[in-house]
């Protein structure tokens, strides 16, 4: 089973069972962030993905966002999560000492290992965590074949 994560950076887009973010990737991201504060690495939103024969579960970290700030779509075997985390309006008297949180538009695209029954997809946002349940389409479920004598 292979899953591919795509972002706006086409050269660093493959999910790896060993971890998609190596020290080299982090260094690369930090270098671009210094030149472009709106640069989005593939780390936002962070995702956890698990599967079994019946369902795929995706959990995304979306702190500070409401359901109106992003959208979810499933087309064929592709899940897309996109939205925007808006920066707080600074007050004129404020002086920033650190700005580590990222703001701006984001897109995460996950190629699923099987087709999903889109009529039964469930999404729940609770305490900054998006929980998606993506049931496997009936035609995609493994079937046991009886052997006749």
C-alpha positions as CSV (number, residue, x, y, z in Angstrom):
1,X,0.0,0.0,0.0
2,X,1.5,3.3,-1.1
3,X,0.3,6.8,-0.1
4,X,1.6,9.9,-1.7
5,X,1.3,13.4,-0.1
6,X,1.5,16.3,-2.5
7,X,1.9,20.0,-1.7
8,X,2.8,23.1,-3.7
9,X,6.4,21.8,-3.8
10,X,6.4,19.1,-6.5
11,X,9.9,17.9,-5.8
12,X,9.3,16.9,-2.2
13,X,6.0,15.2,-2.2
14,X,6.2,11.5,-1.5
15,X,5.1,10.0,1.8
16,X,7.7,7.7,3.2
17,X,7.2,5.1,5.9
18,X,10.5,6.3,7.4
19,X,9.1,9.8,7.8
20,X,8.4,12.4,5.2
21,X,10.5,15.0,6.9
22,X,14.2,14.3,7.1
23,X,16.8,16.7,8.6
24,X,17.5,17.8,5.1
25,X,13.9,18.7,4.4
26,X,13.7,20.7,7.7
27,X,16.8,22.6,6.7
28,X,15.5,23.2,3.2
29,X,12.1,24.5,4.7
30,X,13.9,26.8,7.2
31,X,16.0,28.3,4.4
32,X,13.0,29.2,2.3
33,X,11.0,30.5,5.3
34,X,13.8,33.1,6.0
35,X,13.3,34.5,2.5
36,X,9.5,34.1,2.2
37,X,7.5,34.2,5.5
38,X,4.4,32.9,3.6
39,X,6.3,29.8,2.5
40,X,4.3,26.7,3.5
41,X,6.2,23.5,4.1
42,X,4.4,20.1,3.7
43,X,4.0,20.0,7.5
44,X,0.8,22.0,7.8
45,X,-1.6,20.7,8.6
46,X,0.1,17.7,10.3
47,X,-1.8,14.4,9.4
48,X,-2.1,11.0,10.9
49,X,-3.5,8.4,8.5
50,X,-4.4,4.8,9.3
51,X,-6.3,2.1,7.4
52,X,-7.9,-1.3,7.7
53,X,-10.0,-3.4,5.4
54,X,-13.1,-1.3,6.0
55,X,-12.1,2.3,6.6
56,X,-9.4,4.9,6.4
57,X,-9.0,7.4,9.3
58,X,-7.4,10.7,8.8
59,X,-6.7,13.1,11.7
60,X,-5.5,16.6,10.9
61,X,-4.2,19.2,13.3
62,X,-6.0,22.5,12.6
63,X,-5.6,24.6,15.8
64,X,-7.4,27.9,15.8
65,X,-9.4,27.1,12.7
66,X,-13.2,26.8,12.4
67,X,-15.1,24.6,9.9
68,X,-15.5,27.7,7.7
69,X,-11.8,28.2,7.4
70,X,-11.1,25.1,5.3
71,X,-12.8,22.6,2.9
72,X,-12.5,18.9,2.4
73,X,-13.2,17.0,-0.9
74,X,-12.9,13.4,-2.0
75,X,-12.7,12.7,-5.7
76,X,-12.0,9.1,-6.7
77,X,-9.1,8.0,-4.6
78,X,-7.9,11.5,-3.8
79,X,-8.5,13.5,-0.6
80,X,-8.0,17.2,-0.7
81,X,-7.9,19.5,2.4
82,X,-7.4,23.2,1.7
83,X,-8.0,26.4,3.5
84,X,-6.5,29.4,5.1
85,X,-5.1,30.2,8.6
86,X,-5.5,34.0,8.9
87,X,-2.9,36.0,10.7
88,X,-4.0,38.0,13.7
89,X,-4.3,41.7,13.2
90,X,-1.4,43.3,14.9
91,X,-2.0,46.4,17.0
92,X,0.0,49.5,16.2
93,X,1.5,49.5,19.7
94,X,2.6,45.8,19.5
95,X,6.2,44.8,19.0
96,X,6.7,41.2,17.8
97,X,9.5,39.3,19.6
98,X,8.8,36.0,17.9
99,X,6.5,34.9,15.0
100,X,6.8,31.1,14.6
101,X,3.2,30.2,13.8
102,X,2.5,30.0,10.1
103,X,-0.4,31.8,8.4
104,X,-1.8,31.8,4.9
105,X,-3.3,29.3,2.5
106,X,-2.6,25.6,2.6
107,X,-3.4,22.6,0.5
108,X,-2.8,18.9,1.4
109,X,-3.6,16.2,-1.2
110,X,-3.5,12.6,-0.2
111,X,-3.8,9.8,-2.8
112,X,-5.7,7.1,-1.1
113,X,-4.8,3.4,-1.5
114,X,-8.4,2.7,-2.5
115,X,-11.7,4.3,-3.6
116,X,-13.9,5.8,-0.9
117,X,-17.7,5.6,-0.5
118,X,-18.2,9.4,-0.6
119,X,-21.8,9.2,0.6
120,X,-20.6,7.7,3.9
121,X,-17.6,10.0,4.6
122,X,-17.8,11.6,8.1
123,X,-15.9,14.7,9.3
124,X,-15.8,16.0,12.8
125,X,-13.9,19.0,14.1
126,X,-13.1,19.0,17.9
127,X,-10.5,20.9,19.9
128,X,-8.5,21.8,16.8
129,X,-8.5,18.3,15.5
130,X,-10.3,17.3,12.3
131,X,-11.3,13.6,12.3
132,X,-12.2,12.1,8.9
133,X,-13.6,8.6,8.5
134,X,-13.4,7.4,4.9
135,X,-15.2,4.1,4.3
136,X,-13.9,1.9,1.6
137,X,-16.1,1.5,-1.4
138,X,-17.9,-1.9,-1.5
139,X,-16.3,-2.7,-4.9
140,X,-12.9,-2.1,-3.4
141,X,-13.2,-4.3,-0.4
142,X,-11.4,-7.6,-0.5
143,X,-13.7,-10.6,-0.9
144,X,-13.0,-14.1,0.1
145,X,-13.6,-16.5,-2.8
146,X,-15.1,-19.9,-2.0
147,X,-13.4,-22.9,-3.6
148,X,-15.8,-25.4,-5.1
149,X,-15.0,-29.1,-5.1
